[in-house]
Amino acid sequence: MAKRDYYEVLGVERGASKDDIKKAYRKLAFQYHPDKNPGNKDAEEKFKEATEAYEVLSDPDKRRTYDQFGHGGLGRGAGPGPFGGGGGGFEGFDISDALRAFMREFGGGGFGFEGDFGNGRPRTRKGRDLQVRVSLTLAEIATGAEKQIRVTKLVPCKTCKGTGAQAGSKPETCETCQGTGQIKQVQRTILGQFINVVECHVCSGTGSVVKNPCPDCRGEGTVRGTETVTVKIPAGVSAGNYITVRGGGDAAGRGGANGDLYVVIEEEEDERFERHGNDVLIDVQLTYPQLQLGTKLEVPTLDGKVLLKVPAGTPSHKVFRLKGKGIPRLNGYGRGDQLVRTVAWVPEKVSKKEEELLKELDKSLSARAPKIT
């Protein structure tokens, strides 16, 4: 089912202030909190939906991305960042995530609600997300490219195979949390008594501890290394777009999941072409006789040279449009155009004979030129 607009979910205008967004969320969160609506799946979904919307709109960076790209820009699914894929929103954002977010904001979650939030499962370690930049020429942007990127990152330790434990041993169940990765604490909040489930401070939520650490990784399960990542970049990207490589970030070690790698696009300046969205512009310099009498010339494009007819009487800075000779539209159909702008070429020096001819021409034309009033 398609996601609703986050502003619509909270019932606020697109230009709403951060305080207005927080007030709207607070009202909905208290109305639909699972503790106030036990067993009500519809209320639970509305609570989760409101919290997800607040998580985005209360964060300036996420809100800016959402305003520009919509749900697709926040996609954590199978597609490349803001230019495709995914269903939008947060992949796997469930009621447990919503309750955690609520607790961070208001210091509590309800009246003793445990549910999935206190599910007794240890937390899965996740490696750090990384970011790299890749520079593309205009030609690569026009056709798409495949890049080999060497990334310095944390990789699984070969000595212990990522377990963090010394040879002949293995991680043991944490005695503090009995392998759940969680410890329960009772708190009183604005909504009443709350059973707060927090991460175990001994095992960092993993449910296990390494008593005999690997000497190479010191029990972390990861070491510093390098990895070459192949990234396919679609045609039509722009500076600031990014591609998400799932699992391309730091390894977590000890059975954890790798972080992601974000490949941010940069554009190199082109000596001939100037990019304007999906259109490209090129200037061609012509002499006065060519502009006045007309001419035919070969014009370079991203696909090779084409013949352009310049009619007689063409003024300087006249723009001709070559349909479909620009940049392909990202994740769409068709291409932009190439704009060809004529520029009158004025030589720095002329010969005596040329000077005499120009004076004679000027004398002839000045009589017909518009007068300055």
SULSUL-V823128 format. One record per residue. RES is the residue in three letters. PHI is phi in whole degrees, 0 to 359 (999 if undefined). OMEGA is omega as a letter, one per 30 degrees, with the letter a starting at -180 (999 if undefined). NEAR is the number of other C-alpha atoms within 8 Angstrom. Layout:
BEGIN
res phi omega near
RES PHI OMEGA NEAR
RES PHI OMEGA NEAR
END
This chain:
BEGIN
res phi omega near
MET 999 a 2
ALA 294 l 3
LYS 285 l 7
ARG 281 l 6
ASP 300 a 6
TYR 298 l 10
TYR 294 l 10
GLU 294 a 9
VAL 302 a 10
LEU 274 l 13
GLY 72 l 7
VAL 235 l 10
GLU 283 a 7
ARG 295 l 5
GLY 267 a 4
ALA 299 l 8
SER 284 l 6
LYS 297 l 8
ASP 294 l 6
ASP 297 a 9
ILE 294 l 14
LYS 295 l 10
LYS 297 a 8
ALA 296 l 11
TYR 293 a 12
ARG 304 a 8
LYS 297 a 8
LEU 291 a 11
ALA 297 l 12
PHE 290 a 8
GLN 292 a 7
TYR 252 a 12
HIS 304 a 12
PRO 304 l 13
ASP 291 l 9
LYS 273 a 9
ASN 226 a 10
PRO 300 l 6
GLY 79 a 5
ASN 267 a 8
LYS 294 l 6
ASP 295 l 6
ALA 295 l 11
GLU 298 l 13
GLU 295 l 9
LYS 292 l 9
PHE 297 a 14
LYS 295 a 11
GLU 296 l 9
ALA 294 a 14
THR 292 l 13
GLU 299 l 12
ALA 297 a 12
TYR 294 l 13
GLU 302 a 9
VAL 276 a 10
LEU 286 l 12
SER 273 l 10
ASP 257 a 8
PRO 305 a 7
ASP 291 l 6
LYS 295 a 10
ARG 295 l 11
ARG 299 l 8
THR 295 a 11
TYR 296 l 12
ASP 298 a 7
GLN 276 a 7
PHE 245 a 9
GLY 73 a 10
HIS 300 a 11
GLY 299 l 15
GLY 290 a 14
LEU 258 a 14
GLY 302 l 16
ARG 243 a 12
GLY 267 a 9
ALA 272 a 6
GLY 256 a 11
PRO 274 l 11
GLY 48 a 15
PRO 285 l 12
PHE 245 l 12
GLY 145 l 10
GLY 65 l 11
GLY 68 l 10
GLY 261 a 9
GLY 87 l 14
GLY 72 a 11
PHE 255 l 9
GLU 293 l 8
GLY 75 l 4
PHE 285 a 9
ASP 245 a 7
ILE 295 l 11
SER 296 l 9
ASP 297 a 9
ALA 296 l 13
LEU 292 l 10
ARG 297 a 10
ALA 296 l 10
PHE 297 a 13
MET 295 l 10
ARG 300 a 8
GLU 279 a 6
PHE 241 l 7
GLY 78 l 8
GLY 179 a 14
GLY 240 l 13
GLY 156 a 14
PHE 248 l 10
GLY 84 l 8
PHE 293 l 10
GLU 244 l 9
GLY 47 a 6
ASP 292 a 7
PHE 294 l 11
GLY 249 a 9
ASN 281 l 7
GLY 75 l 7
ARG 262 l 8
PRO 294 a 11
ARG 285 l 8
THR 277 l 9
ARG 294 l 11
LYS 227 l 10
GLY 290 a 14
ARG 286 l 11
ASP 287 a 10
LEU 238 l 11
GLN 226 l 8
VAL 229 l 9
ARG 244 l 8
VAL 233 a 8
SER 263 a 8
LEU 240 l 10
THR 280 l 10
LEU 297 l 10
ALA 296 l 7
GLU 292 l 10
ILE 295 a 15
ALA 288 a 12
THR 251 a 10
GLY 89 a 11
ALA 208 l 10
GLU 239 a 8
LYS 242 l 8
GLN 261 a 8
ILE 244 l 8
ARG 269 a 8
VAL 243 l 9
THR 273 a 8
LYS 201 l 11
LEU 278 l 13
VAL 236 l 11
PRO 301 l 12
CYS 292 a 14
LYS 287 a 6
THR 296 a 8
CYS 255 a 12
LYS 58 l 9
GLY 85 a 14
THR 280 a 13
GLY 86 a 20
ALA 260 l 15
GLN 296 l 12
ALA 306 a 8
GLY 89 l 4
SER 229 l 7
LYS 209 l 11
PRO 302 a 11
GLU 248 l 8
THR 298 l 9
CYS 293 a 13
GLU 284 a 6
THR 291 a 7
CYS 250 a 11
GLN 57 l 9
GLY 84 a 12
THR 276 a 11
GLY 80 a 19
GLN 225 l 15
ILE 231 a 9
LYS 269 l 8
GLN 228 l 8
VAL 263 l 8
GLN 231 l 9
ARG 253 a 9
THR 233 l 10
ILE 295 l 5
LEU 259 a 10
GLY 122 a 8
GLN 286 a 11
PHE 231 l 15
ILE 273 a 12
ASN 269 l 10
VAL 260 a 11
VAL 245 l 8
GLU 291 l 9
CYS 295 a 13
HIS 283 a 6
VAL 278 a 8
CYS 256 a 11
SER 58 l 9
GLY 86 a 14
THR 274 a 13
GLY 85 a 17
SER 218 l 11
VAL 231 l 11
VAL 256 a 11
LYS 272 l 7
ASN 238 a 9
PRO 293 l 12
CYS 295 a 14
PRO 292 a 7
ASP 281 a 7
CYS 251 l 12
ARG 58 l 9
GLY 88 a 13
GLU 280 a 12
GLY 86 a 18
THR 224 l 14
VAL 224 l 11
ARG 285 l 8
GLY 203 l 8
THR 230 l 10
GLU 211 l 8
THR 263 a 8
VAL 247 l 9
THR 266 a 8
VAL 237 l 9
LYS 266 a 8
ILE 251 a 10
PRO 288 l 10
ALA 293 l 14
GLY 95 l 13
VAL 291 l 10
SER 231 l 9
ALA 302 a 8
GLY 99 l 7
ASN 296 l 11
TYR 217 l 12
ILE 243 l 11
THR 262 l 11
VAL 259 a 11
ARG 297 l 8
GLY 77 a 10
GLY 271 a 11
GLY 270 a 15
ASP 297 l 15
ALA 288 a 16
ALA 267 a 17
GLY 77 l 16
ARG 54 l 10
GLY 82 a 9
GLY 278 a 11
ALA 263 l 12
ASN 294 l 13
GLY 285 a 16
ASP 256 l 15
LEU 244 l 14
TYR 254 a 12
VAL 260 a 12
VAL 266 a 13
ILE 274 l 14
GLU 237 a 11
GLU 251 l 10
GLU 276 l 8
GLU 291 l 6
ASP 256 a 8
GLU 291 a 4
ARG 254 a 6
PHE 253 l 8
GLU 241 a 8
ARG 272 l 8
HIS 226 a 7
GLY 66 l 5
ASN 266 l 13
ASP 264 l 12
VAL 235 a 15
LEU 239 l 12
ILE 226 l 11
ASP 264 l 9
VAL 239 a 9
GLN 268 a 8
LEU 233 l 10
THR 284 l 9
TYR 300 l 8
PRO 300 l 7
GLN 296 l 10
LEU 294 a 17
GLN 286 a 10
LEU 265 a 9
GLY 88 a 13
THR 195 l 10
LYS 239 a 8
LEU 213 l 8
GLU 273 a 8
VAL 246 l 9
PRO 290 l 8
THR 231 l 9
LEU 293 a 8
ASP 253 a 6
GLY 119 a 6
LYS 274 l 8
VAL 228 a 8
LEU 271 l 8
LEU 241 l 8
LYS 264 l 8
VAL 258 a 10
PRO 289 l 9
ALA 298 l 10
GLY 81 l 8
THR 286 l 10
PRO 280 l 8
SER 295 a 8
HIS 71 l 8
LYS 286 a 9
VAL 248 l 8
PHE 255 a 7
ARG 246 l 8
LEU 258 a 9
LYS 297 l 8
GLY 70 a 9
LYS 254 a 12
GLY 259 a 14
ILE 272 l 14
PRO 300 l 14
ARG 284 a 12
LEU 295 l 10
ASN 51 l 6
GLY 219 a 6
TYR 244 l 7
GLY 82 a 7
ARG 224 l 11
GLY 285 a 14
ASP 247 l 14
GLN 254 l 15
LEU 259 l 12
VAL 246 a 12
ARG 253 l 12
THR 279 l 13
VAL 230 l 11
ALA 294 l 11
TRP 269 l 8
VAL 244 a 5
PRO 292 l 5
GLU 290 a 4
LYS 225 l 4
VAL 230 l 7
SER 282 l 6
LYS 301 a 6
LYS 296 l 6
GLU 296 l 8
GLU 299 l 9
GLU 296 l 8
LEU 296 l 8
LEU 293 l 8
LYS 295 l 8
GLU 294 l 8
LEU 295 l 8
ASP 299 l 8
LYS 299 a 8
SER 289 a 8
LEU 279 a 8
SER 300 a 7
ALA 292 a 6
ARG 256 a 6
ALA 290 l 6
PRO 301 a 4
LYS 275 l 4
ILE 275 a 3
THR 249 999 2
END
